[in-house]
Amino acid sequence: MEEPENIVKGESLYRITLRQLKKNKGAMAGGVIILLFIFSAIFAPWIAPYDPLESNLEEALQSHNFKHWLGTDEQGRDILSRIIYGGRMSLAIGVIAVAIANAVGILLGLVSGYVGGKVDNAIMRMMDILMAFPGMLLALAIVSALGPGIFNLMIAIGVYSVPTFARVVRGSVLAVKEMEYVESARAIGLGNIKILFSDILPNCMGPVLVLSTLRIATAILTGAGLSFLGLGPQPPTPEWGAMLSSGRTYLRVAPWVATYPGLAIMCVVLGFNIFGDGLRDAMDPRLKI
Protein backbone atom coordinates (compact mmCIF):
# COMPACT_ATOMS: atom_id res chain seq x y z
CA MET A 1 0.00 0.00 0.00
CA GLU A 2 1.44 3.38 -1.02
CA GLU A 3 2.04 6.16 1.50
CA PRO A 4 0.01 9.37 1.03
CA GLU A 5 1.99 12.03 -0.80
CA ASN A 6 2.10 14.50 2.09
CA ILE A 7 3.25 11.95 4.72
CA VAL A 8 6.89 10.90 4.99
CA LYS A 9 7.38 7.38 6.36
CA GLY A 10 8.60 7.51 9.97
CA GLU A 11 7.89 11.21 10.31
CA SER A 12 6.63 12.28 13.74
CA LEU A 13 3.17 13.70 14.29
CA TYR A 14 4.77 16.95 15.47
CA ARG A 15 6.64 17.40 12.19
CA ILE A 16 3.57 16.53 10.13
CA THR A 17 1.46 19.06 12.04
CA LEU A 18 4.13 21.75 11.74
CA ARG A 19 4.43 21.17 8.00
CA GLN A 20 0.66 21.36 7.56
CA LEU A 21 0.57 24.53 9.66
CA LYS A 22 3.22 26.21 7.51
CA LYS A 23 1.08 25.63 4.43
CA ASN A 24 -1.82 27.55 5.97
CA LYS A 25 -1.23 31.22 5.16
CA GLY A 26 -4.01 32.37 7.47
CA ALA A 27 -2.50 30.48 10.41
CA MET A 28 0.92 31.93 9.67
CA ALA A 29 -0.54 35.44 9.57
CA GLY A 30 -2.25 34.82 12.91
CA GLY A 31 1.00 33.50 14.36
CA VAL A 32 2.87 36.61 13.22
CA ILE A 33 0.25 38.85 14.85
CA ILE A 34 0.51 36.90 18.12
CA LEU A 35 4.32 37.00 18.08
CA LEU A 36 4.32 40.75 17.45
CA PHE A 37 2.09 41.37 20.48
CA ILE A 38 4.12 38.98 22.65
CA PHE A 39 7.36 40.65 21.55
CA SER A 40 6.04 44.13 22.29
CA ALA A 41 4.72 42.99 25.68
CA ILE A 42 8.05 41.43 26.72
CA PHE A 43 10.19 44.33 25.53
CA ALA A 44 7.72 47.09 26.46
CA PRO A 45 10.26 49.09 28.56
CA TRP A 46 12.55 49.37 25.53
CA ILE A 47 9.87 49.81 22.84
CA ALA A 48 7.43 52.23 24.51
CA PRO A 49 8.49 55.84 23.86
CA TYR A 50 7.10 57.17 27.18
CA ASP A 51 6.22 56.09 30.69
CA PRO A 52 2.58 54.84 30.42
CA LEU A 53 1.72 56.34 33.82
CA GLU A 54 3.25 59.78 33.24
CA SER A 55 0.60 62.50 33.03
CA ASN A 56 0.97 65.87 31.33
CA LEU A 57 -2.29 67.84 31.35
CA GLU A 58 -0.82 70.44 28.99
CA GLU A 59 -0.79 67.76 26.26
CA ALA A 60 -4.19 66.22 27.06
CA LEU A 61 -6.28 64.91 24.14
CA GLN A 62 -3.71 65.74 21.49
CA SER A 63 -4.25 64.18 18.09
CA HIS A 64 -1.60 62.27 16.13
CA ASN A 65 1.71 64.13 15.89
CA PHE A 66 5.42 63.41 15.63
CA LYS A 67 5.80 63.43 19.41
CA HIS A 68 2.81 61.20 20.15
CA TRP A 69 2.14 58.95 17.15
CA LEU A 70 -1.28 57.78 18.36
CA GLY A 71 -2.11 60.93 20.32
CA THR A 72 -2.68 61.34 24.05
CA ASP A 73 -5.53 60.59 26.45
CA GLU A 74 -7.46 62.86 28.81
CA GLN A 75 -4.49 63.07 31.19
CA GLY A 76 -1.88 63.66 28.52
CA ARG A 77 -0.49 60.14 28.65
CA ASP A 78 0.95 58.67 25.45
CA ILE A 79 -1.60 56.20 23.99
CA LEU A 80 0.98 54.14 22.08
CA SER A 81 2.97 53.53 25.27
CA ARG A 82 -0.17 52.58 27.19
CA ILE A 83 -1.26 50.15 24.46
CA ILE A 84 2.17 48.49 24.46
CA TYR A 85 2.14 48.08 28.24
CA GLY A 86 -1.55 47.18 28.19
CA GLY A 87 -0.68 44.20 26.02
CA ARG A 88 1.16 42.74 29.01
CA MET A 89 -2.02 42.83 31.09
CA SER A 90 -4.38 41.54 28.41
CA LEU A 91 -2.10 38.69 27.29
CA ALA A 92 -1.39 37.72 30.91
CA ILE A 93 -5.12 37.62 31.65
CA GLY A 94 -5.78 35.38 28.64
CA VAL A 95 -2.85 32.98 29.13
CA ILE A 96 -3.08 32.57 32.92
CA ALA A 97 -6.88 32.23 32.91
CA VAL A 98 -6.64 29.47 30.29
CA ALA A 99 -3.82 27.81 32.26
CA ILE A 100 -6.10 27.72 35.33
CA ALA A 101 -8.94 26.27 33.23
CA ASN A 102 -6.55 23.68 31.75
CA ALA A 103 -5.22 22.56 35.12
CA VAL A 104 -8.67 22.01 36.62
CA GLY A 105 -10.57 20.99 33.47
CA ILE A 106 -8.02 18.40 32.32
CA LEU A 107 -7.93 16.75 35.75
CA LEU A 108 -11.73 16.61 36.00
CA GLY A 109 -12.07 15.36 32.43
CA LEU A 110 -9.48 12.62 32.96
CA VAL A 111 -11.12 11.36 36.14
CA SER A 112 -14.62 11.60 34.70
CA GLY A 113 -13.84 9.79 31.46
CA TYR A 114 -11.59 7.10 32.93
CA VAL A 115 -13.48 6.21 36.11
CA GLY A 116 -17.00 6.56 34.71
CA GLY A 117 -20.11 5.57 36.62
CA LYS A 118 -21.29 7.74 39.49
CA VAL A 119 -18.08 9.78 39.51
CA ASP A 120 -18.51 10.65 35.84
CA ASN A 121 -22.17 11.53 36.40
CA ALA A 122 -21.41 13.76 39.40
CA ILE A 123 -18.61 15.68 37.65
CA MET A 124 -20.57 16.18 34.44
CA ARG A 125 -23.68 17.39 36.25
CA MET A 126 -21.52 19.93 38.06
CA MET A 127 -20.11 21.05 34.70
CA ASP A 128 -23.66 21.29 33.33
CA ILE A 129 -24.61 23.62 36.18
CA LEU A 130 -21.65 25.90 35.40
CA MET A 131 -22.42 25.85 31.67
CA ALA A 132 -26.04 26.78 32.34
CA PHE A 133 -24.87 30.31 33.17
CA PRO A 134 -23.74 32.64 30.35
CA GLY A 135 -19.95 32.82 30.50
CA MET A 136 -19.70 36.57 30.95
CA LEU A 137 -22.42 36.57 33.61
CA LEU A 138 -20.70 33.79 35.58
CA ALA A 139 -17.32 35.54 35.40
CA LEU A 140 -18.99 38.81 36.43
CA ALA A 141 -20.58 37.12 39.47
CA ILE A 142 -17.29 35.52 40.53
CA VAL A 143 -15.17 38.65 40.18
CA SER A 144 -17.87 40.69 41.93
CA ALA A 145 -17.73 38.29 44.86
CA LEU A 146 -13.92 38.21 44.98
CA GLY A 147 -13.47 41.94 44.32
CA PRO A 148 -11.89 43.85 41.42
CA GLY A 149 -8.29 43.18 40.48
CA ILE A 150 -6.24 41.37 37.87
CA PHE A 151 -5.73 38.14 39.83
CA ASN A 152 -9.40 37.81 40.72
CA LEU A 153 -10.21 38.49 37.07
CA MET A 154 -7.94 35.63 35.97
CA ILE A 155 -9.55 33.26 38.48
CA ALA A 156 -13.07 34.23 37.39
CA ILE A 157 -12.34 33.71 33.68
CA GLY A 158 -10.49 30.47 34.44
CA VAL A 159 -13.39 29.06 36.46
CA TYR A 160 -16.00 29.74 33.80
CA SER A 161 -13.74 28.10 31.17
CA VAL A 162 -13.29 24.87 33.17
CA PRO A 163 -16.43 23.04 31.89
CA THR A 164 -15.38 23.41 28.25
CA PHE A 165 -11.98 21.79 28.87
CA ALA A 166 -13.45 19.09 31.12
CA ARG A 167 -15.96 18.05 28.43
CA VAL A 168 -13.37 18.01 25.63
CA VAL A 169 -10.91 15.93 27.68
CA ARG A 170 -13.63 13.54 28.85
CA GLY A 171 -14.72 12.89 25.27
CA SER A 172 -11.14 12.19 24.21
CA VAL A 173 -10.53 9.89 27.20
CA LEU A 174 -13.66 7.86 26.44
CA ALA A 175 -12.29 7.16 22.96
CA VAL A 176 -8.63 6.61 23.91
CA LYS A 177 -9.15 4.35 26.95
CA GLU A 178 -10.59 1.62 24.70
CA MET A 179 -7.49 1.54 22.49
CA GLU A 180 -5.38 -1.63 22.38
CA TYR A 181 -2.25 -0.02 23.83
CA VAL A 182 -4.21 1.03 26.93
CA GLU A 183 -5.50 -2.52 27.34
CA SER A 184 -1.92 -3.75 26.98
CA ALA A 185 -0.75 -1.33 29.68
CA ARG A 186 -3.41 -2.69 32.02
CA ALA A 187 -2.43 -6.25 31.13
CA ILE A 188 1.21 -5.75 32.14
CA GLY A 189 0.12 -4.36 35.50
CA LEU A 190 0.57 -0.59 35.15
CA GLY A 191 -1.38 1.47 37.69
CA ASN A 192 -4.31 3.69 36.77
CA ILE A 193 -2.41 6.92 37.46
CA LYS A 194 0.51 5.78 35.29
CA ILE A 195 -1.87 4.82 32.48
CA LEU A 196 -3.77 8.13 32.75
CA PHE A 197 -0.75 10.42 32.58
CA SER A 198 1.61 8.36 30.41
CA ASP A 199 -0.70 6.69 27.89
CA ILE A 200 -4.04 8.48 27.81
CA LEU A 201 -3.31 12.17 28.50
CA PRO A 202 -0.62 12.65 25.78
CA ASN A 203 -3.07 11.31 23.19
CA CYS A 204 -5.79 13.73 24.31
CA MET A 205 -3.67 16.88 24.06
CA GLY A 206 -4.38 17.68 20.40
CA PRO A 207 -7.94 18.95 20.95
CA VAL A 208 -6.82 20.63 24.20
CA LEU A 209 -4.09 22.63 22.41
CA VAL A 210 -6.52 23.81 19.75
CA LEU A 211 -9.15 24.72 22.34
CA SER A 212 -6.56 26.55 24.47
CA THR A 213 -5.51 28.73 21.54
CA LEU A 214 -9.10 29.68 20.74
CA ARG A 215 -9.98 30.08 24.42
CA ILE A 216 -7.18 32.60 24.98
CA ALA A 217 -8.94 34.89 22.51
CA THR A 218 -12.22 34.48 24.41
CA ALA A 219 -10.47 35.09 27.73
CA ILE A 220 -8.88 38.31 26.44
CA LEU A 221 -12.27 39.53 25.22
CA THR A 222 -13.94 38.63 28.52
CA GLY A 223 -11.15 40.26 30.50
CA ALA A 224 -11.46 43.44 28.44
CA GLY A 225 -15.23 43.42 28.96
CA LEU A 226 -14.93 43.08 32.72
CA SER A 227 -12.21 45.74 32.82
CA PHE A 228 -14.50 47.98 30.81
CA LEU A 229 -16.99 47.62 33.68
CA GLY A 230 -14.31 48.52 36.22
CA LEU A 231 -13.73 45.00 37.59
CA GLY A 232 -10.25 44.44 36.18
CA PRO A 233 -6.91 46.16 36.84
CA GLN A 234 -7.55 49.47 38.53
CA PRO A 235 -6.41 52.91 37.25
CA PRO A 236 -3.85 54.08 36.38
CA THR A 237 -2.70 50.59 35.31
CA PRO A 238 -2.81 50.41 31.49
CA GLU A 239 -5.23 47.73 30.28
CA TRP A 240 -7.05 47.76 26.95
CA GLY A 241 -10.56 47.29 28.32
CA ALA A 242 -10.08 49.99 30.94
CA MET A 243 -8.59 52.33 28.31
CA LEU A 244 -11.61 51.72 26.12
CA SER A 245 -13.91 52.52 29.01
CA SER A 246 -12.20 55.81 29.89
CA GLY A 247 -11.97 56.82 26.22
CA ARG A 248 -15.68 56.38 25.44
CA THR A 249 -16.40 59.72 27.13
CA TYR A 250 -14.31 61.52 24.50
CA LEU A 251 -15.53 59.75 21.36
CA ARG A 252 -16.80 62.98 19.78
CA VAL A 253 -13.85 65.24 20.57
CA ALA A 254 -11.01 62.68 20.64
CA PRO A 255 -12.08 59.35 19.06
CA TRP A 256 -8.50 58.04 18.97
CA VAL A 257 -8.50 57.61 22.77
CA ALA A 258 -10.93 54.68 22.50
CA THR A 259 -10.29 53.61 18.90
CA TYR A 260 -6.72 52.35 19.26
CA PRO A 261 -7.24 50.17 22.37
CA GLY A 262 -10.28 48.69 20.60
CA LEU A 263 -8.19 47.94 17.50
CA ALA A 264 -5.52 46.31 19.67
CA ILE A 265 -8.13 44.00 21.21
CA MET A 266 -9.53 43.18 17.76
CA CYS A 267 -6.11 42.39 16.26
CA VAL A 268 -4.86 40.10 19.04
CA VAL A 269 -8.20 38.22 19.24
CA LEU A 270 -8.23 37.85 15.46
CA GLY A 271 -4.65 36.54 15.57
CA PHE A 272 -5.46 33.85 18.13
CA ASN A 273 -8.66 32.84 16.35
CA ILE A 274 -7.18 32.36 12.88
CA PHE A 275 -4.09 30.67 14.31
CA GLY A 276 -6.33 28.33 16.32
CA ASP A 277 -8.37 27.51 13.22
CA GLY A 278 -5.20 26.73 11.30
CA LEU A 279 -3.86 24.59 14.16
CA ARG A 280 -7.14 22.65 14.24
CA ASP A 281 -6.91 21.98 10.50
CA ALA A 282 -3.25 20.95 10.78
CA MET A 283 -3.99 18.47 13.58
CA ASP A 284 -7.02 16.96 11.85
CA PRO A 285 -5.88 13.48 10.71
CA ARG A 286 -8.40 13.51 7.84
CA LEU A 287 -6.47 16.39 6.23
CA LYS A 288 -3.18 14.48 6.29
CA ILE A 289 -4.35 11.90 3.78
C-alpha positions in Angstrom: 0.0 0.0 0.0 1.4 3.4 -1.0 2.0 6.2 1.5 0.0 9.4 1.0 2.0 12.0 -0.8 2.1 14.5 2.1 3.2 11.9 4.7 6.9 10.9 5.0 7.4 7.4 6.4 8.6 7.5 10.0 7.9 11.2 10.3 6.6 12.3 13.7 3.2 13.7 14.3 4.8 16.9 15.5 6.6 17.4 12.2 3.6 16.5 10.1 1.5 19.1 12.0 4.1 21.7 11.7 4.4 21.2 8.0 0.7 21.4 7.6 0.6 24.5 9.7 3.2 26.2 7.5 1.1 25.6 4.4 -1.8 27.5 6.0 -1.2 31.2 5.2 -4.0 32.4 7.5 -2.5 30.5 10.4 0.9 31.9 9.7 -0.5 35.4 9.6 -2.2 34.8 12.9 1.0 33.5 14.4 2.9 36.6 13.2 0.3 38.9 14.9 0.5 36.9 18.1 4.3 37.0 18.1 4.3 40.8 17.5 2.1 41.4 20.5 4.1 39.0 22.6 7.4 40.6 21.5 6.0 44.1 22.3 4.7 43.0 25.7 8.0 41.4 26.7 10.2 44.3 25.5 7.7 47.1 26.5 10.3 49.1 28.6 12.5 49.4 25.5 9.9 49.8 22.8 7.4 52.2 24.5 8.5 55.8 23.9 7.1 57.2 27.2 6.2 56.1 30.7 2.6 54.8 30.4 1.7 56.3 33.8 3.3 59.8 33.2 0.6 62.5 33.0 1.0 65.9 31.3 -2.3 67.8 31.4 -0.8 70.4 29.0 -0.8 67.8 26.3 -4.2 66.2 27.1 -6.3 64.9 24.1 -3.7 65.7 21.5 -4.3 64.2 18.1 -1.6 62.3 16.1 1.7 64.1 15.9 5.4 63.4 15.6 5.8 63.4 19.4 2.8 61.2 20.1 2.1 58.9 17.1 -1.3 57.8 18.4 -2.1 60.9 20.3 -2.7 61.3 24.1 -5.5 60.6 26.4 -7.5 62.9 28.8 -4.5 63.1 31.2 -1.9 63.7 28.5 -0.5 60.1 28.6 0.9 58.7 25.5 -1.6 56.2 24.0 1.0 54.1 22.1 3.0 53.5 25.3 -0.2 52.6 27.2 -1.3 50.2 24.5 2.2 48.5 24.5 2.1 48.1 28.2 -1.6 47.2 28.2 -0.7 44.2 26.0 1.2 42.7 29.0 -2.0 42.8 31.1 -4.4 41.5 28.4 -2.1 38.7 27.3 -1.4 37.7 30.9 -5.1 37.6 31.7 -5.8 35.4 28.6 -2.9 33.0 29.1 -3.1 32.6 32.9 -6.9 32.2 32.9 -6.6 29.5 30.3 -3.8 27.8 32.3 -6.1 27.7 35.3 -8.9 26.3 33.2 -6.6 23.7 31.8 -5.2 22.6 35.1 -8.7 22.0 36.6 -10.6 21.0 33.5 -8.0 18.4 32.3 -7.9 16.7 35.8 -11.7 16.6 36.0 -12.1 15.4 32.4 -9.5 12.6 33.0 -11.1 11.4 36.1 -14.6 11.6 34.7 -13.8 9.8 31.5 -11.6 7.1 32.9 -13.5 6.2 36.1 -17.0 6.6 34.7 -20.1 5.6 36.6 -21.3 7.7 39.5 -18.1 9.8 39.5 -18.5 10.7 35.8 -22.2 11.5 36.4 -21.4 13.8 39.4 -18.6 15.7 37.7 -20.6 16.2 34.4 -23.7 17.4 36.2 -21.5 19.9 38.1 -20.1 21.1 34.7 -23.7 21.3 33.3 -24.6 23.6 36.2 -21.6 25.9 35.4 -22.4 25.8 31.7 -26.0 26.8 32.3 -24.9 30.3 33.2 -23.7 32.6 30.4 -19.9 32.8 30.5 -19.7 36.6 30.9 -22.4 36.6 33.6 -20.7 33.8 35.6 -17.3 35.5 35.4 -19.0 38.8 36.4 -20.6 37.1 39.5 -17.3 35.5 40.5 -15.2 38.7 40.2 -17.9 40.7 41.9 -17.7 38.3 44.9 -13.9 38.2 45.0 -13.5 41.9 44.3 -11.9 43.9 41.4 -8.3 43.2 40.5 -6.2 41.4 37.9 -5.7 38.1 39.8 -9.4 37.8 40.7 -10.2 38.5 37.1 -7.9 35.6 36.0 -9.5 33.3 38.5 -13.1 34.2 37.4 -12.3 33.7 33.7 -10.5 30.5 34.4 -13.4 29.1 36.5 -16.0 29.7 33.8 -13.7 28.1 31.2 -13.3 24.9 33.2 -16.4 23.0 31.9 -15.4 23.4 28.3 -12.0 21.8 28.9 -13.5 19.1 31.1 -16.0 18.0 28.4 -13.4 18.0 25.6 -10.9 15.9 27.7 -13.6 13.5 28.9 -14.7 12.9 25.3 -11.1 12.2 24.2 -10.5 9.9 27.2 -13.7 7.9 26.4 -12.3 7.2 23.0 -8.6 6.6 23.9 -9.1 4.4 27.0 -10.6 1.6 24.7 -7.5 1.5 22.5 -5.4 -1.6 22.4 -2.3 0.0 23.8 -4.2 1.0 26.9 -5.5 -2.5 27.3 -1.9 -3.7 27.0 -0.8 -1.3 29.7 -3.4 -2.7 32.0 -2.4 -6.2 31.1 1.2 -5.7 32.1 0.1 -4.4 35.5 0.6 -0.6 35.1 -1.4 1.5 37.7 -4.3 3.7 36.8 -2.4 6.9 37.5 0.5 5.8 35.3 -1.9 4.8 32.5 -3.8 8.1 32.8 -0.8 10.4 32.6 1.6 8.4 30.4 -0.7 6.7 27.9 -4.0 8.5 27.8 -3.3 12.2 28.5 -0.6 12.7 25.8 -3.1 11.3 23.2 -5.8 13.7 24.3 -3.7 16.9 24.1 -4.4 17.7 20.4 -7.9 19.0 21.0 -6.8 20.6 24.2 -4.1 22.6 22.4 -6.5 23.8 19.7 -9.1 24.7 22.3 -6.6 26.5 24.5 -5.5 28.7 21.5 -9.1 29.7 20.7 -10.0 30.1 24.4 -7.2 32.6 25.0 -8.9 34.9 22.5 -12.2 34.5 24.4 -10.5 35.1 27.7 -8.9 38.3 26.4 -12.3 39.5 25.2 -13.9 38.6 28.5 -11.2 40.3 30.5 -11.5 43.4 28.4 -15.2 43.4 29.0 -14.9 43.1 32.7 -12.2 45.7 32.8 -14.5 48.0 30.8 -17.0 47.6 33.7 -14.3 48.5 36.2 -13.7 45.0 37.6 -10.2 44.4 36.2 -6.9 46.2 36.8 -7.5 49.5 38.5 -6.4 52.9 37.3 -3.8 54.1 36.4 -2.7 50.6 35.3 -2.8 50.4 31.5 -5.2 47.7 30.3 -7.0 47.8 26.9 -10.6 47.3 28.3 -10.1 50.0 30.9 -8.6 52.3 28.3 -11.6 51.7 26.1 -13.9 52.5 29.0 -12.2 55.8 29.9 -12.0 56.8 26.2 -15.7 56.4 25.4 -16.4 59.7 27.1 -14.3 61.5 24.5 -15.5 59.7 21.4 -16.8 63.0 19.8 -13.9 65.2 20.6 -11.0 62.7 20.6 -12.1 59.4 19.1 -8.5 58.0 19.0 -8.5 57.6 22.8 -10.9 54.7 22.5 -10.3 53.6 18.9 -6.7 52.3 19.3 -7.2 50.2 22.4 -10.3 48.7 20.6 -8.2 47.9 17.5 -5.5 46.3 19.7 -8.1 44.0 21.2 -9.5 43.2 17.8 -6.1 42.4 16.3 -4.9 40.1 19.0 -8.2 38.2 19.2 -8.2 37.9 15.5 -4.7 36.5 15.6 -5.5 33.9 18.1 -8.7 32.8 16.3 -7.2 32.4 12.9 -4.1 30.7 14.3 -6.3 28.3 16.3 -8.4 27.5 13.2 -5.2 26.7 11.3 -3.9 24.6 14.2 -7.1 22.7 14.2 -6.9 22.0 10.5 -3.2 21.0 10.8 -4.0 18.5 13.6 -7.0 17.0 11.8 -5.9 13.5 10.7 -8.4 13.5 7.8 -6.5 16.4 6.2 -3.2 14.5 6.3 -4.3 11.9 3.8 
